[in-house]
Structures are given as structure tokens and as C-alpha cells.
Amino acid sequence: MKRTQLAPRGPEFSRMVYGTWRLLDTKPSAQEINRRLNDCLELGITTIDTAEIYGLYEVEKLLGAALGLSPGLRDKLQIITKAGIYVPCAYHPDRRTAHYNATGPRLIKSLEKSLRFLGTDHVDLFLVHRPDWLTRAEDTAAGLNDLVRSGKVRAAGVSNYNVSQLDLLNTKMEQPLVTNQIEFHLLRPEPIHDGTLHQCENLGILPMAWSPLAGGRLFDPNNPAAARLATAAKNMSPRYHGATLEQLAYAWILAHPSHPLPVIGTNKLERLRSAAQADDIVLEREDWYGLWEAAQGRRIP
Ligand SMILES: NC(=O)c1ccc[n+]([C@@H]2O[C@H](COP(=O)([O-])OP(=O)(O)OC[C@H]3O[C@@H](n4cnc5c(N)ncnc54)[C@H](OP(=O)(O)O)[C@@H]3O)[C@@H](O)[C@H]2O)c1
């Protein structure tokens, strides 16, 4: 697995990142997650993406327990976490409405809780999970700047920000934001056209692509785009040593000139292995456009 630097003064990450949003789906034990993290390391996937809200605030606890089982494991990994989404749940019965809160004090409180749950004194990257429509950029930036200065957060970034939201927040940052983690995959190519990926290129930062397999919809037999993609992938596969649709879908993301880092979401070891191999696939131009055409069901304009 190749490695890459997120920004000129940003952290170095594995080219593909392991995401933990669905970690509780299979109700794993801490031992099983410890094994998963070691499997990631063996595959060269050293960067782990999580968030305060994952598993309704339970995933970070499980990750912390898994990390605690192997002294030294945490230091072999780069950990990304996010904050800013607050929903009513058993853990927070006091909340009436799901809401965003990216005020500085709220972000600091959340990050400090994440550090306690994860059992670490810092994260390598902290992201504002979603833009908060009610908070001024200087308020969000004050919290992020404070966390970076304290060393609790090695770098700060955002997720799901549009171009103007990222630009505005950047003007208030002491250290520029190092990424925008966005939904980008064959069934959601909009970031190519809406300026999000161009902005990253322009700023010299790398985007991260969440749900790279469209959350599994790429394989839904009832989805016409998925059916077309399956046929296209079958035709292309011999040119790429038998690569699967899954692998071609990762390669499609990796081939974009803004160099996005796919955030892998599987709970299965064989799919993790297959994802890691996609790092070596270099799609030919016509095949990249061929996959776009299959996903869209039309030729380029
Ligand atoms: N910043 C944000 O707002 C945001 C939002 C969403 C996600 N994320 C991050 O992105 C990560 C990845 O998101 P994601 O989980 O949606 O990624 P994904 O890789 O697009 O989807 C993973 C899902 O697809 C299924 N899948 C994979 N290969 C398959 C196949 N060949 N056939 C059928 N199903 C298949 C997986 O099932 P198996 O487990 O059975 O393989 C899993 O349920 C998350 O863990 C999180 O870290 C960030």
C-alpha cells in the first residue's frame, strides 16, 4: 500500500483508509476489532477513520478497547475522528432534535471525550463532521486552532463542506485545513463538477472519499446503474488481471487527479484484502470514462 501526504505540512497516511462507521454491524468483540486493526496494518492500511457519533457514540469505545489489548498498536496507526453531529439516543436522552454544533467549545468537549474513549492523548486528524449552519467560521476555527496548538489534534480538516464553506473557515485557521472528506464514488460523481475536488487541487490538499462503493449500492441487482457497471467491469477485468467491480471502483476514485483517499467500509477481511490490491490498478483513460458511462447510462456530452 502506497503512502501519501495529505497537505504540504499535513500528516502522512496510507493511500487507503479503513472506516469504522459500520463496525458494530456484526457485533464484534474488542478482540475481533484488535485482529481487524492488525489485519489492516499487515495490508499497509495504517490510517483509521472514526467519528464521535459512529454506532450512536459506541464505536470509539470499542476501538479504544481494541487498541488497549496490544500495547504499541495505537502508535502504529494514524487515527482520524470527527465531531459536530448530535442526535437524541439512549446515551443522550436530554437531546430533543438531531442537530449540528461546530462551535469551538463543543468541538473541544467532543474531541476530549473521543481521546478518553480511544485511550490516546492525540488524534492525527480531527474533522468537523458536517458544516453547522448556525455557527460563524471564527467560532469553529477558534476551537480547531486551540486543539492543534495543544497537540491533542495533529491536523484539522472538514467533512461534507462545500467550496465556500471550506474557503471561509480556512481564512480563520492558523494552520490551513488539510482535507475535505466527501461522498465521492461512481454513483456520486458530482464533486468532479461542483468545484469540491478542484478546490482541493488548488489548495494542495488531498480529499478523502467516503462510501467508495456507494455503501454497497454498487452491487444492488435492482439498481440499473449497478447492473450496467457489473457488465462493464466484467468486460474490463481481463485488462486488469481479473480485477473485480469493487477493485475497479476504488481504482476509479484513485485515478482522479485530485488523488482522493478512499475510506473503505467493509467488515469482511477478504474484501479488505481485495480493496488493498486496488491501490496497484492504474485505469486506462478509456476505461475510466467507460465506468463513468456505465454508471450514468449515457455517453459523455
Ligand atoms: N464523513 C462522513 O460524513 C462519512 C459518511 C459516511 C461514511 N464515512 C466513512 O466512510 C467509511 C466507508 O463508508 P461505507 O461503509 O459506506 O463504505 P462502502 O465501502 O461504500 O460500503 C460498505 C458497505 O458495502 C458493502 N459491500 C462491500 N463490498 C460489497 C460487495 N462486493 N457486495 C455487496 N456489498 C458489499 C459492505 O458490506 P460488508 O461489510 O459485508 O463487506 C458494507 O456494508 C465509513 O466507515 C466512515 O469511516 C464518512
The ligand as an SDF file (V2000), in Angstrom:
LIG
                    3D

 48 52  0  0  0  0  0  0  0  0999 V2000
  -17.6230   11.9060    6.6280 N   0  0  0  0  0  0  0  0  0  0  0  0
  -18.8130   11.3940    6.5160 C   0  0  0  0  0  0  0  0  0  0  0  0
  -19.8470   12.0890    6.5890 O   0  0  0  0  0  0  0  0  0  0  0  0
  -18.9510    9.9220    6.2650 C   0  0  0  0  0  0  0  0  0  0  0  0
  -20.1770    9.3800    5.9180 C   0  0  0  0  0  0  0  0  0  0  0  0
  -20.2600    8.0060    5.6890 C   0  0  0  0  0  0  0  0  0  0  0  0
  -19.1120    7.2130    5.8060 C   0  0  0  0  0  0  0  0  0  0  0  0
  -17.9280    7.7830    6.1740 N   0  0  0  0  0  0  0  0  0  0  0  0
  -16.6930    6.9600    6.3190 C   0  0  0  0  0  0  0  0  0  0  0  0
  -16.5480    6.1770    5.1610 O   0  0  0  0  0  0  0  0  0  0  0  0
  -16.4120    4.8140    5.5410 C   0  0  0  0  0  0  0  0  0  0  0  0
  -16.8990    3.9290    4.4470 C   0  0  0  0  0  0  0  0  0  0  0  0
  -18.2870    4.1500    4.2030 O   0  0  0  0  0  0  0  0  0  0  0  0
  -19.1770    2.9320    3.7450 P   0  0  0  0  0  0  0  0  0  0  0  0
  -19.1710    1.8840    4.7920 O   0  0  0  0  0  0  0  0  0  0  0  0
  -20.4840    3.4640    3.2850 O   0  0  0  0  0  0  0  0  0  0  0  0
  -18.2720    2.4090    2.5070 O   0  0  0  0  0  0  0  0  0  0  0  0
  -18.5490    1.4650    1.2890 P   0  0  0  0  0  0  0  0  0  0  0  0
  -17.2880    0.6910    1.1160 O   0  0  0  0  0  0  0  0  0  0  0  0
  -19.0590    2.2460    0.1480 O   0  0  0  0  0  0  0  0  0  0  0  0
  -19.7320    0.4840    1.7380 O   0  0  0  0  0  0  0  0  0  0  0  0
  -19.5040   -0.5670    2.6380 C   0  0  0  0  0  0  0  0  0  0  0  0
  -20.7210   -1.4600    2.5810 C   0  0  0  0  0  0  0  0  0  0  0  0
  -20.7580   -2.1010    1.3030 O   0  0  0  0  0  0  0  0  0  0  0  0
  -20.8320   -3.5000    1.4840 C   0  0  0  0  0  0  0  0  0  0  0  0
  -20.0870   -4.1660    0.4060 N   0  0  0  0  0  0  0  0  0  0  0  0
  -18.7900   -4.0580    0.1010 C   0  0  0  0  0  0  0  0  0  0  0  0
  -18.4640   -4.8350   -0.9460 N   0  0  0  0  0  0  0  0  0  0  0  0
  -19.5970   -5.4650   -1.3050 C   0  0  0  0  0  0  0  0  0  0  0  0
  -19.9180   -6.4190   -2.3180 C   0  0  0  0  0  0  0  0  0  0  0  0
  -18.9910   -6.8580   -3.1750 N   0  0  0  0  0  0  0  0  0  0  0  0
  -21.1980   -6.8500   -2.3920 N   0  0  0  0  0  0  0  0  0  0  0  0
  -22.1380   -6.3940   -1.5250 C   0  0  0  0  0  0  0  0  0  0  0  0
  -21.8860   -5.4990   -0.5300 N   0  0  0  0  0  0  0  0  0  0  0  0
  -20.6260   -5.0420   -0.4310 C   0  0  0  0  0  0  0  0  0  0  0  0
  -20.1730   -3.7500    2.8230 C   0  0  0  0  0  0  0  0  0  0  0  0
  -20.6180   -4.9810    3.3760 O   0  0  0  0  0  0  0  0  0  0  0  0
  -19.5750   -5.9870    4.0940 P   0  0  0  0  0  0  0  0  0  0  0  0
  -19.2310   -5.3730    5.3960 O   0  0  0  0  0  0  0  0  0  0  0  0
  -20.3750   -7.2270    4.2090 O   0  0  0  0  0  0  0  0  0  0  0  0
  -18.3910   -6.1290    3.1770 O   0  0  0  0  0  0  0  0  0  0  0  0
  -20.6610   -2.5490    3.6250 C   0  0  0  0  0  0  0  0  0  0  0  0
  -21.9570   -2.7830    4.1350 O   0  0  0  0  0  0  0  0  0  0  0  0
  -17.1660    4.7120    6.8680 C   0  0  0  0  0  0  0  0  0  0  0  0
  -16.7860    3.6100    7.6450 O   0  0  0  0  0  0  0  0  0  0  0  0
  -16.7720    6.0030    7.5100 C   0  0  0  0  0  0  0  0  0  0  0  0
  -15.4980    5.8740    8.1060 O   0  0  0  0  0  0  0  0  0  0  0  0
  -17.8260    9.1200    6.3870 C   0  0  0  0  0  0  0  0  0  0  0  0
  1  2  1  0
  2  3  2  0
  2  4  1  0
  4  5  1  0
  4 48  2  0
  5  6  2  0
  6  7  1  0
  7  8  2  0
  8  9  1  0
  8 48  1  0
  9 10  1  0
  9 46  1  0
 10 11  1  0
 11 12  1  0
 11 44  1  0
 12 13  1  0
 13 14  1  0
 14 15  2  0
 14 16  1  0
 14 17  1  0
 17 18  1  0
 18 19  2  0
 18 20  1  0
 18 21  1  0
 21 22  1  0
 22 23  1  0
 23 24  1  0
 23 42  1  0
 24 25  1  0
 25 26  1  0
 25 36  1  0
 26 27  1  0
 26 35  1  0
 27 28  2  0
 28 29  1  0
 29 30  1  0
 29 35  2  0
 30 31  1  0
 30 32  2  0
 32 33  1  0
 33 34  2  0
 34 35  1  0
 36 37  1  0
 36 42  1  0
 37 38  1  0
 38 39  2  0
 38 40  1  0
 38 41  1  0
 42 43  1  0
 44 45  1  0
 44 46  1  0
 46 47  1  0
M  CHG  2   8   1  16  -1
M  END
$$$$
